Amino acid sequence: MLEGQFITFLIAITLLTISPGVDTLLVMRNTARGGWKDGLVTSLGICSGLFVHAAVSAVGISVILLQSAWAFNALKFAGALYLIWLGIQSIRNLKALPMDQVRGVGARTTSWTRSIREGLLSNVLNPKTIVFYMAFLPQFISPTQSPMVQSLFMAGIHFVIGLVWLGILTVVVCRLKSFGASSGIEKWVQGITGGVMILLGIKLAVDK
């Protein structure tokens, strides 16, 4: 990749990373749920999904998904249902969230496997990410070098940027939670993010 291309890629991928979306909502929700550990492990799962998209794009499976209406729609609906399920879980958790648990960030036990799974699936099942990687990465891949190596290298850069950004978001949510614990900020984050996830899932399902 030429220096000019690399700078363009870096700027574009950074802007994509910091733009609010499903990843932002999930990290906010899980940080409010289980503290900074939950947020960081979820972030790790989300960013790990980028390597899946890069590998899929490199071997051309994305082309099949984009050209096959039923395959793409199946992936789209799977992602939509998963988002709706996460949103419903957030709202259901409000009833089981007494105020004494809100005192102290990270007071509850974090399930690493659950957090990794939620982050990974929310990213891998997002068809918009597949479309982005299919349309974006090839512009920076040299035909004289291995597409797989180049795709994974760019996904690695995206991984680092994404992990740093989501890590900062995790710290911010933790600070807000510690300063506003008495006002029930955890319930506020869980409720708002849960509702938005449900709306995003419905929008994803009906979008063409």
N, C-alpha and C positions, 0 to 999 in steps of 0.2 A: 504494500500500500504506500503510495506517495505521501510526502509530508502534508501537502495541501489536502489530499483526500482524508488523511488521518485527522486533521484538525476539524474538517467538516463533519466527519463521523463523530468525533468527540463532542462537538457542540450539539449536534442533533440528538445523540443518545442521552446527553445530560438533560436537555430540555424535555425529552420524552420521560425520563426517570422522575423528574421533579413535578411533572404535571399530575394533578390529583386524579386518582382512579381507584379501581378495586383494591390494588395493593396497599394504597394509603389507608383506605377504610379498614382493611383487615388488620393491618399493623396497629392502628389506633384502637380497634376493638379488643384485640388480644393483649395489648399492653395494659389497657384499662382492666382487663379480666385477670391477668396474672402477673403484672409488673414487667420490669425491664427484661427479665429472662424470657418471658413468653413473647414479648415483642421482638427480641433479637433472634430467637429460634424461628419464629414465623418469618422474619426477614430472610433468614438463611434458606428456608424452604422456598420462598418466592424467587429469590435470586438463583437458586439451583435449577429452577424450571427453565431459565434462559438457555442453559446448555442443551436441554431437550429440544427447544425450538430451533436452536442453531444446527443441531445434528439433523433434525427433520428437514430443515431447509436445505442443508448441504446435499442430502441424498435424494432430494427431489420429491419426497413424499408430500410436501406441501402443495406441489403442483397437482398431484392427484386429488388432494382434498379440495383445492380451489376449483378444479375442473369437474369434480363429481358433486352434484347438488345434494344427493342423499347423504354422502359422507360428511360434507361440510355442515349440513343442517343437523346431523346427528351430534357432531362435536359442539355445535352452537347450543343446542338444547341441553346437552349434558352440562355445559358450562353455566347456562342460565339456571338450571335446576339446582346446581351446586351453590350458586350465589344466593338463590332464594332460601335454600336450606340453612346456609350460614346466617342469613338475616333472621329467620325464624328462631334459630337457636339463641341468637343474641337477645331477642325480645323475651323468649321463654326464661332466659337466665335472670331477667330482672326480678322475677317473683322469688327467685332463690338467692337473692343478693341482699342480706341484711346489712344495715348501716355499720355494724361493728366490724364487718369484714372490709369496709372501705377504708378503715383507718390503717394506713401503712401500706406502701406500695410493695407488691410482691409477697404479701402475707400468705397467700394460698399457694399450694403446691402446683408447679408447672409441669404438665405432661409434654415432654420433649417430642415424643412421637406424634402426639396430636397436633402440636404446633407446626412441626415440619410437614405433616400430611396436609394440613389446611393450607399452608403457604404454597406448597408444591402444586396441589390440585387446582387451586385458584388461578395459578399462573399457566399451568399446562392446558387446562380446559378453557382458556380464554382464546377464542378464535381470532380476535382482533390482534393478539400478539403474534399468532401464526401469520396472518396477512401482513403485518408490519415486517416481520423478519423475512418473509418471502419477497416483499417488494423493496425492502431497504438494503439488506445485506449484500445482495448480488451486485449492487452498484460499486461496492468497494472490494470485490473479489477479483484477483488477477487470474486469468485463464492459464497462466504459465505455472501456477503453484496449486497445491492441494486445496480444493474448496472446503474440505472438512477441517483442515488445520486452520485455515483463515477464518472460517465461521466460528470455530471454538475459541480462537484468539479474541475475536471481537465480542463474543459472548462473555469471555473472561473480563474484558474491560467493562462491559455493561454490568457484570456481576459486582465488581469492586465499587463502581459508582452507585449502583443500586443499594448495596449493603451499607455504604457510608450514609447515603441519604435517609434510608429507612432507620438506620441507627440513630441519626440525629432526631428524626421524628419520634422515635421511641423515648429518647431522653426528654424531649419537650413534653410529651404526654405524661411521663412520670412526674416531671416537675409541676405541671398543672394539677395533676392528681394530688400530689402532696400538699400543694398550697390550697386546693379547694376541696379537700376531703370532706370537711364538715358540710359542704353544700351538696354532696352526693354527685360529684363530677363523674364518678365511674358509671353510675346509672345513666347519666346524661349521654356519655360517649357510647355506651352499649345500645341505648335506645335509638339514638340518631343514626349510628352506623348500621344497625340492624335494619331500620326502615329504609335507608338509602340502598343497602344491598338488595333488598327485596325489589325495590323499584328498578335498579339496574338489571337485575335478573329478568324481570318482566320485559324491560326495554330490549335486552339482548335477544330474548325469545321472539319478539315480534319484528325486530329489525330485519330488513332484507338486504 
